[in-house]
Amino acid sequence: MAKVYEFLAQGFEDIEAIAPLDILRRGGVEVVTVSITNQREVVSAHGVTMLADKIFADCNFQDADLLFLPGGLPGATNLNDFEPLCSLIVEHYKKGRKVAAICAAPLVFGNLGLVEGKKATCYPGFENTLTGANYTAELVTIDGNIITGEGPAAALPFGYTLLEILTDNSTSREIAGGMRYLHLMGEE
């Protein structure tokens, strides 16, 4: 079973954290939510308190298949300012493992130089934070082991893309069908 660590900072975007988490868990992927604060309670950009599974200091991360950063403000900048997470992302990426970020959170990848010469997307207006990237403006962009998503409306297709990458197309389509996403998109 694939394993994902999802990092929560104060001010994360609700749907970008919850929708992919829901989709991945429905698809059989183990997702561990991790607070980058010293408390498991993390408050979203819209005032929703979420109880993370763990705090950063209590995790090892060596078994991670994918590290995931939801966006939102000030969530994305809080992630970017947390040096232990930035070091972890670079180490994970250099090992050829997958990293994913949506909305404003790809700015972390830009800050770390990970998208230099790669295709990436983010929330419109944040493209200047994707240092050296080829900005696509797509809902979801995959380039090697980096997956980026555009914004809140992309949370569902982003989640299904992550599920397909971590499992297979059949599992992703089965979950998307059961959640009525394929019906919504006129693919059913």
N, C-alpha and C positions, 0 to 999 in steps of 0.2 A: 504494500500500500504506500502510495506517495505521501510525503509529509510537507506541509507548508507552515511557515511561521508568518503570521500577519501582525505587523507592528502598529500599535495604537499610541498616538500622542494626543495631548489636550488639543481639542479643536479639529478632530478628524471629521471627514464628511460621512455622515450616517450611511447613506445608501451605498457608497463606494466601499465601505467596510463590511456591511451586512450582506448585501446581495451576493458578492463573490464567495463569502464565507458560507452562506446558505447553499449555494449551488455546489460548491466543492464538497461539502459534507454530505449532501444528498447523493453525490456521485461516488462516495466511498473514500474520499481523500481525507486524511487526518489533518485538521487545521488547528494550530495552537495560536490563540490570540495572546499577544505579548505587550504589556504596558511598558513604555520606556521611562515611566516615572517610578517612584518607589512605592506606588500604591496600585492595586489591581483595578480600582475604580478610575475610569477615564471618561471625561465629559466631551461629547461631540460638539461640533460647530453649532448645532441647533439645540443644545442643552440636554441631550439624552445621555444618561450615565450608563456606561457599559462596564460590566465586570470582566476583565481580561482573565484568561486562564492562568497566566503567570506574569511575573515581572521579569524584566530583562536580565537582571543580576542572577536570577535562579535558573537560567537556561544555558544549554551547551551549544546547540545549533548544528552540531556536526552531522546530524541525521537529516538535515533539511534538503529537500529536493528543490524548493523554491522559497525565496524570501519575498514578501509582498507588502507594499506600502500604499495604503489608501491615501487619497488627497484630502482636500479641505484646507481651510485657513482658520486659525494659524497652525493646524495640524502638520501640513507639509513642511513649513519652516521649522517647526519644533523637531520633526524627524531629521531635517537637514542639520540642525544645530547639535544633535546628539552624537558626539564623536564615536562612542563605542559602536553604535549602529552603523555609522559610515565606514568604520574599519571592517566590520563584519561583512558589509555588502561588497566591498572591494575584495576581500579575501575569498568570499563565496564566488564572486564573478570570475576571479582569476583562476579558480579551479574548474571553470567551464560550467558551473551550475547556474540555474535560472534565477533571474531577478525580475520582479514586476512592480510597476507603479502606475497609478491612474491620476488624472486631473492635474493638480499642481505638484504632486509628489515626484514626477519625473525630474523636477528641478534638482533632486538629490543626485540622480544619475549624471545630470549635466555638471553639477558642482564637482563630482568625483572624476569627471573625464571619461565616463563609461560610454557615452553616446557619440563621442568624437568619430566622425566618418560613418555613423550608422543612421538608419531610419528610426524615427521616433515620433510620437504624438503626445499631446498634453492639452490642457485647457487653453482655449484661445486667449492670447495675451501673455502666456508664459513661454512662448516659443523661444524668446531670447535667453531663457535659462537653460536651454538644451545646447550647451556649448559645443559647437562643431557638428551638430546633428543635421540630418536632412529631414526637416519637419514635414510630416505627411498630412496632417489635419484629418486623418482617418479616425474612426471610432476606436479601433484596436490596430496596433502595429507590432509586428514581430520581426526582429532582426537578430538572428543568432540566439543567444540565451537571454536577450532582453525583450520583455513584453511591456508595452506601454498602452494606456487607455486615455481617451480624450476627456471625459468628465462624467458627471452624475448620470446622464442618460445612457452612457456607454457601460454602466455597471453590469447590466445583464449580459450583453454580448462579450464583455471582457471576462466575466465569470465563466461563461460557456467555453470561451477560448482557452482559459487556464485549465478547465476540466479536460478538454480535448487533449491538450498538451501533456497533462499528467496521467491521463488514462488512455482514451481512444475516442475516435469520432462517434462510434456507436453509443458509448456511455453518455457522451455529451448530448447527442441528439435525443436519447431516451429521456434524460432529465429535462431537457428543453421542451420536449413534447408533453411530459407530465406536468410541467409548470405552465403549460399553455403558451409558451413563448413562440413555438413554431406556428401556432394558430395566429397569434398576434402579428407575426411577420408574413403571414400568407403562405407558409411553407408546408402546410398540412392539408 
